[in-house]
Amino acid sequence: MAAISLRHNTQVNNNAQLQRDVITEEIEGLIRVRRDGRVERPQIVPNVSPAVTSERGVTARDIMIHKETHLWARIYVPLQSYQCNNKLPLLVYFHGGGFCVGSAAWSCYHEFLINLAAKANCVIVSIDYKLAPENRLPAAYDDGTSVLNWVKREALNPSSVQNWWLSHCNINSMFLGGDSAGANIAFNVATRIGSSSTNMSLKGVILIQPFFGGEERTMSEKNSHHQPPNSALTLPVSDTYWRLALPLGSSRDHPYCNPLANGTTRLRELRLPSIMVCVSELDILRDRNLEFSTTLARAGKRVETVMYKGVGHAFQVLHNYQLSHSRTQEMISHIRAFLINQ
């Protein structure tokens, strides 16, 4: 009888390891997905503590919302609210990153939201939602809805441990906002709130360079090769994010990606508050954002559209354009006016 060898076949094992190590999707410097499902996210942007407030007159803290799902938020409260009796607007904010990267702790978002809270005079709840591809859409929308329900419950609880910030904001003056993928989340959560039976109401929605897409390319997408070399969003990067974020087997005309796929019919039926859309002139999403705003207006929605000249996608957090600082201050002024006038 032949002897049975218990030695491992090294070549087979090596081949199996190589197969597992094959990279199936990658956005250089941001995310790498391997065939066996492993996801790697290089720390391209540093995380910072909420204590890093640059002495801007804002206090910030991290709070856990749902321990089981690791859903948490960073909350910003202007110190001037402690010195007056006026309650401030509440802005629930979602960061960008193509649904796949980013964090409420990223230094660039921390810096932007400190600035926004101080100058727009609002309380901000910045959400750290679940990321794709481990958690494909609608997971981020679910997190957004969960946060709003949590805010409502805590606001109705007189003995809530969250009163350190809730006591400074007007829960009846609540806004949703976000940039890029975060703006997409804000819009989709707003549509959920509008179509639900809950008595929760929103004053407005602030969409900064909302990350939408579609199978048919717009002119600004077709001409994306003319973009400056420091652009934060290119067409290949956009397509990769959508492949990783949408439900498996979906095209870019899925409603999560393309809210205009069914024309104005669906939009007309939506119950939405006033919407502010911030568009960047050099962004590949420019034409898509403008078409979105125009279609919303045709559907009878209240829309305010603002164009920022000479800058591209995510300029307000990345400061990768010469005009970034001045345009960011313009944007904050526009957001402040929107919060006040609703």
N, C-alpha and C positions, 0 to 999 in steps of 0.2 A: 504494500500500500504506500502510495507516494506521501511524503511528508507535506504537511500544510504549513506554508510560510505565514508568519504573523507580521512580517515586516511591511511597513507602509510603502506604497509606491510613491516615491518622492516626486516623480514627474507629474503624476496625476494630481497629487496634492498641490503642487506648485501651479498647475494649470487652473485648478479650481480657485485658488487664491487670486490668480490673475484675473479670472472672470469676475470674481466678487469686487475686485479693485477697479474694474472698468468704470470710467466716468460717463454717465449717460446724459447729464445736463450740467452746465457750468456757466456762471457769470463771473468772470475773472475778478478775484479779490473780494467777492461777496458771498457766493454760495457754490457748493460743489455737491452733486448728487451721484452716488455710486450705484452700480447695478443691484447690489444686495439691499438697497434702501437706505444706507447710511447717508446722513446729510452733514456736511461740514460748512461752518460759517466762520471764516477768518475774522478776527477782531479788527476790522478796518477802521471803525470808529470807536473810540474809547467810551466805556460806560463811566458815568460820574455819580457821585453821591448826591442825594437831594440837598445836602448841606452846602454844596457849591452854588451859592446864590450871587456871587460877585457883588455883594452889598448893594443890590439893586432895589431894595425896599420890598422884597418879596420873601415870604417864608415857604419852604417846600418840604413835604414829607411823603414817604412811600407807605401805602396801606395795602393790606391783603383783602381782596374782595371775596374770593372763593378759594380757600386753601386747597380743596380737593383738586381743582383744575389749574391751580397756580395762576389764577387771574388776579392781577394787581394793577395799581394805578399810582401815579405820582401827582400830588395835589399842590397847586400853587395858590397862595392867598396874599394879595397885596397888603402890606403892613398898614397902609393908610385906612384900610377897612376897620382896623382895631380902634381907630381914633374918631370914627364918625358913626352915626346911627343908620346911615343909608345902606341898604342891602344891595349887593352887586349882582350883575348877571352871572350866570353859571354857564361855562363853556365846556362840554365834554368833547375831548380832542383825541383823534386817532392819527398816529404817526404814519409816514409813508414807508416804502420799501418793497413795492411790488407784491405785497402779502407774504413775502418769503423771508425778508430780512428786516432789521430795525428793532428798536426798543425804546420804551419811554425813558430809559436811562442813558440813551446815547447823548453824548455831550452836545451835539449840534441841536437836538431837540430841546434839551434842557436850557440851553442858551436862548433859543428862539422863544420858548414859552415863558421864561422869566421876563423877557423883554415885553412880550405880548400882555402878560398879566399886569405888569407895572404900568404900561402906557395906555392899554385899552381899559384898564381898571375893571378887571373881571376875575372871578375865581375860575381856575382851570383844573379839570380832572383829566389827566393824560393817561390813556389806557394802554397797558401792555397786553395785547391780545395774542391768541395762539397763531402760529405761523404755518404756512404751507411749505413744502408738500406734505409734511407729517399730518397737518390738519387743513385739508382743502376747504375751499368755500362750500357751504356758508358758515364754517366754523367761526370766522372773524365776525360775521354779522350776528351770530348767536351770542358771542361774547359782548358785543355792543348792546344788544337787547338786555342781556343779563345785568349789565352795569346800570342801565337806566332803571330797571326794576329795583335794583339794590338801592340806588339813590332815592327813589320814591319811598321805599320801606324805611330807610334811615331817617328821611326827612319827617316822617310821620311818628317817629319814636322820640319822645321828649328827652329820654335818658340815653340817647345814642352816644356812643363814644366818638362818633364823627361830628359832634356839635362844634368841635374846635374850628371846622371850616364851614359846616352847613349853616351855622348861625350868622355867617357873614354874607350869605348869598340868598337871592330871591329864587326859590324853587319854581315859581311861576314865570320866571324869565330865564328859561333854559334853552340853550343853543347846542347844536351839534356842529362839529367842524373837523377838518383834517386836510392833509395834503396828499396828493398823488393817490396811492392805494387807500390811504386813510380817508381821503375825500370820497372815494367810492364806497367805503364802509359807512361813512356818515350819511350818504344819500340813501343807501339800501336800508339802514336802520331807521331812517326817517320815514321811508315808505312803509315799513312794517308798523311803526307806531301809528301812522295815519290810517292804516287799514285794520288795526286791531280794535277790540272793544274796550280797551283800557281808557281811563279818563286822563291819562297823561298827555300833556300837550307841549308842543315845542314852539318857541317864538321865531326861530329861524335856523337856517343851515348855511354854513360857510364852507364852500368847496374850493380849495386851493389846488389848481392844476389837476382836476380830477382824472384819475387813471381809468379811462374807458378804452375800448378797442372795437374791432370789427373785422370781418373777413375782407371787406372792400377797403382798400387803402385811401386815405384822404391825401390831399395835395401836400400838406406839411409832412405827412409820413413818407410820401413818395420822394420828396426832396430832402429827406433826412441826411443825405450825404453832404448837404451844404451846411450842416450844423457845425458850430465851433468845436474844436477838439476837446474842450472841457465840459461837454454836455453830460448831464447826469443820466439821461435816458436816450438810448438809441433804439432803432427798430428791432434789431436782433435781441437786445436785452428785454424789450417789451414783450416780444413773442415768447421768450423763455419763461418770463414770469407767468404769463397766461397759461402756458403748458403745465407749469408746476402748481398753479393755484386753482384752476377751474376743475369741476368734477371730471373724473376720467371719462374720456370719449367725447367731451364737449368741444364745440368749435368756438371761435371768437365772436360768434353771433349769439352765444348764450346770454340771457338777460343780465347775468351778473357782470358780464363784460360789455355788452352793447345794449344799453337801455333804450336805444332808438330802433332796435331790430324790428319792432312791430309798429313803427311810426308813432303818430301822436295819440292813437286810440288808447293804449295802455296808460300813457302819461296823463291824459285828460281825466281818467278815472281815479288817479291817485290824489289823496288828500295830503297836501304839502304846505308847510308854512312858507314865508318869504325865503328866497334862496339868493345867496351871493356867490358868484362864480369868478374866481381870480385866474386870469389867463396870462401866460408868458409868451411874448412875441416870438422868441426863438425856440420854443418847445415843439417837439414833433406832435404833441397833443393839441397844439393851438387850434387847428381847424375843427378837430373833433369836439373840443371844449366849446368853441363858438357855435357849432351846429347844435350841440346839446342845449345851450342857453336859448338859442333861437326857437328850437322846438318846444322847450318848456313854456316859453312866452306864448307861442301859438296855441298851446294847450290850455292857456288861461291862467298859468301860474305867475306869481310875482317874482320876477328875476332881475337882479342887478348884476351887470357884467362889467368887470374892470380889467383893462389890458395894461400889462407892465412891459414897457418898451426896452429893448436892448438886453434882455435877460432870458435865460432858459429855464428848464425844469429844475425845481427845488432850489432856486437861487437863494431863497430866504433862509435856508438851513445850511447850505454848503458854501455860500459866499464865493462861488467860483466864477463870478463875472465882476468886471470893474465897477459896474453900477449896482452891485448887489446890496450894499449898505443903504444907499439912498432909496432904492426901490423897496427894500424891506421896511424902511420907515414909512414910506407911502402906504404900503400894504397894511401896516399896523394902524395907521390913521384911518384908512377905509374900513377896517374891521371894527374899530372903536365906534365910528359913526353908525355902522350897521347895527351894532349892539344897542346903541342909544335910541335909534329911530324905530325899532320894532315894537 
